Each structure stands twice: as structure tokens, then as C-alpha cells.
Amino acid sequence: MLRFLSSLRLTLFLLLGLAAIAVFGTLHVPENARYSVYYQSLWFRLLLALLALNLTVCTLRTLRARRGEKERLWQRLEAGVGEESVISADASKERIAAGLRKSGYTVSERDGRLLAEKGRAGRWGAIVVHLSCLLIMGGALAAELGFVGTRNIHVGDTSNVYFDWDAEAERPLGFTFRLDEFEPVYYPIDLQITAYRSGTKEEIETWTTSEGESFTLPVNGLRAEVVDFDPFTKELHLAIFRSATRLGDYRVGVGEHQFKQGLDPGVDLYPSAYRDPLLKQTRSHVSILEQGQVVSQGVIRINHPLVHRGVAIYQTAFDRDPYGFWYAGFQFSKDPGEPLVWAGCIALSLGLLLAFTLRHRIVGCAAGTSGWYLIPLRGFRGSAGKEALELLREEISK
């Protein structure tokens, strides 16, 4: 039974089965695009559990087989050699040992025989790969202890719950979340600004400009620089200059938020047209409260969440309500298995590096009737192994 559970055939069968199900689950989009129908179903998890059992038994059998391994290699060395393994008729033990060490081997001696080993760390590559896969699986299983939920919050409001879409119910966060300020950041907006004669609708001049650029006013030798334009409220903020001296600010709004305030530049300036804005970034200034006290503050941006007590808080949406007040949408997620998954991925890379870059090789050397003989004991299979053995023979024969 243990031999079946650790067999390579079972491993390949399970991997091919999981791959086939994954292909089907990807091409056949389930209702409401809920892929959990396949990947979180009981039968899919049973296949993963069987694969984990296969890897566990295989790893344990490998570790068990390595007990007393060196003694078995000495026994093989004592069993005798063939004429095809001859090094040279006049080589000495000391000269052969020096050649092996020069080639990177660690040499040990017993009863006049030599046992040389190289790339010992590479022998652990397969075991590290197995253990890393089990670690990743364990991390994925531990993720079931976490949660994912959302919440929309107005600026200035707080919430100590999130909405769990799977349970269709509100769940406690374990702390209080407050949205202090929200700020959308756009790429510079192209707009037209029209100057009218003060107190009349007589158009004087129109400029096509952008945020950060400036233009010369038709009166008093003044210059205006576009500081900011809010595409939601249609509010324009200008800085008024005479030469290099900033005289003050001019703000104007049109539409529902029509107003005019600040320094009088001698003409009425209004935004008459603008290009649709392109969002560059969002900034949500938030606070975390516990027992009524602020314990943490930060800025949440796109792809830059705030993490508190293992809960990652992401910005997911934003808008204004019908009254013009900002609100933002946030996703709250906690994944206890994430550290295990990351550790497993790092270990997997290390295991593959060990397995494919450090070839574990063991050779023995013993004296026979025709001189010293080189006996390949591990890591010399195939044509590449024969070539490596021949190169080693030449190196220690010098």
C-alpha cells in the first residue's frame, strides 16, 4: 500500500487529473463566473489531499531510504570492480585523493579504499520540492480560516463591520475603520478657459491650456496659472501672478456649484470646456481605531493597501452620492495562509535550484590486480554521466 501511495504513476495520474479539471473549469465559465464551483468543491479538494498524501509518503520513504546510505555505498565499493573502470596502473592513493579534492569532491578513506562525494546539497533538492509543495497546499488550506468582504464608506464615517458576500451578512472587523479624506488624482486635464468683461457676458478671449500651465491675461499685465480643476464640481483654481510675484488665488465654479471668489484679476474667468479626465491614482486617508483611540493611520492607494492585524484593506471603488459627497469602496481580506504560501514558493525555487544545478555524485576508488579503479556509485547515468566520469578519470590520472 505504501509503495502505491508513493509511486510516480499515482503522482502523474493525480497531476494530469487536476490539470484536466483546471482546463475544463477555465474554459467552461460557471454561472456568475464563480470558479469556486470547481476549485473549492469537495471532490477537487479530495484530489489535492490525495496528492498531498502521495508527496508525504514519498518524502518519508526517501528519508528512510537514506538512513545507512553511506554504509551501503561502502559495501558496494567492497563488492569488486571491472577492468573498464581502471584509472591507471601506477597511480597512488594519495595522488588519486588529491585529484578528487581538486575536482571538488570530499574524500573519506576506509580499509585502503576511497569514497568521494560532490554536490551533497543537491541530494536534498527533491525533498525540498516535495516539502515546499506541501507547504503551499497547507497555506491554501489555512486561507479558509480568513475572509474577504467589502464596505462603502463616506468621508468622515466609520465602520466596524464588513459585508460577507458568501454568507450575505455583515461580519465584525475586530476594529473600527474611518475614512478621513478621499482624493482622486488625475493626469493633467486639458481645458478651455474663457475671459469675460466683468459684470457682462461679453467674451474677450479663450485659451486652451492644461493643469500646471499658464497664460497671459488681457488686462493689467497679469498672468494666470492653472493650479487645479475638479471635473466633478467644475471648480477651477487659478494662481494670479505679476511677473514672478504671486498676487493671490482665483477660484470659480460653474453649473450647480457656481461661485466666484478670491483675487479680482479684472476679468471674469470661467472653464468653458474640458477633456474627460484620466484617473492616475486615488488616495484615501484612513484611521484605525480601537476602543475609541486611533492606533494607526495611513494612505491607501491603488495596489498599496493598508494592513492592520493581518487584515489587508484595498481601495476598490469611489464616487459621489447625489448630494455631492465622496464615498469610497474598500475590500477587507485576511489570509492566514499567505506566509505559508510565500515560504513554500521560496522553498520551491530553492529546491529546484538545488536539484538542477548541484548534481549529487559519488564515486569510489579501490586497488585491484591492474591498479586503481574508479567506481561510479551515484549521479553518472546516461551519456552525460559517462562523459563526466571520463573527465574525472582524466583529471585524477594527471
Beta strands, then each sheet from edge to edge (+ up, - down):
strand 1: 86-88
strand 2: 106-110
strand 3: 113-118
strand 4: 147-154
strand 5: 158-164
strand 6: 169-186
strand 7: 190-197
strand 8: 203-210
strand 9: 214-216
strand 10: 223-230
strand 11: 235-242
strand 12: 245-253
strand 13: 259-262
strand 14: 267-274
strand 15: 279-290
strand 16: 293-300
strand 17: 306-308
strand 18: 311-320
strand 19: 326-334
strand 20: 361-368
strand 21: 371-378
sheet 1: 1+ 21- 20+ 3- 2+
sheet 2: 4+ 19- 18+ 17-
sheet 3: 5+ 6- 15+ 16-
sheet 4: 8+ 7- 14+
sheet 5: 9+ 10- 11+ 12- 13+
end
